[in-house]
Amino acid sequence: MGDSVRATTAFNEIIDARVPRVALVDTFGDEKFESMAVAEALGKDLYGVRLDTTSSRRGDFARILEEVRWELDLRGHGHVRLFASGGITERNIAALNPVVDAYGIGTSITAAPTVDYALDIVEVQGKPVAKRGKRSGAKDFYRCADCLEDIIVPLDAQPPPCRLCGRKAHPLLVTAMENGRRTSPPEAPAVIREKVLRSLERLDVEPI
């Protein structure tokens, strides 16, 4: 919807009043100013604000949360709770506890190896848009076959040469199926294995 105030105000107008109103405040703007704007717009209806992406931008998470708490309290919004999420672990909860009321924790609760990733909106009806710390617009991805260097460019733009070796990179995004049919024959397992082993050699990783 473009900003935290519009989104949270619309939610407040439509959703059952028994549902707590918690606004994500750091998608497009500064955490402090977004928190104050949402608090002014909703008043006592606002239950809390959630900070999630500060690590992708600047500063110390605890200090940023302290700053938000100070500004809300100073303006009479002491009832607004602070929620923290995004890479929270048992190691930093102790530092955040004095100011944070609740946490959203995902990856760190598992003992299994994980691969962190995010799915982000980068376009809305053809218009480039992205949250802070992310690159907006559709993209193409290329990789140098020799250095394994990845190159990201805007959609349909020509990639620059590999910055490590100067060679041309090859596209990573290729059409595999169209109208339910393969666009090229599948590679044999032995061929795939050989590619993986060559990549491991360049990365200096021992195959299992």
Protein Blocks (a to p, Z undefined) as FASTA:
>chain_A
ZZaklmmmmmmmmmcfklccdddfklmmcfklmmmmmmmmnmmmlmbdcdfklmmmgocf
klmmmmmmmmmmmnopampccddeehiafklmmmmmmmpmbdcdfklmpcbdcddddddd
fbeehiacddehiaehiddddddfklopacdddehiacdddfklopacddfbdcfbgghi
afbdcddfklmmmmmmmmmmmnopacZZ
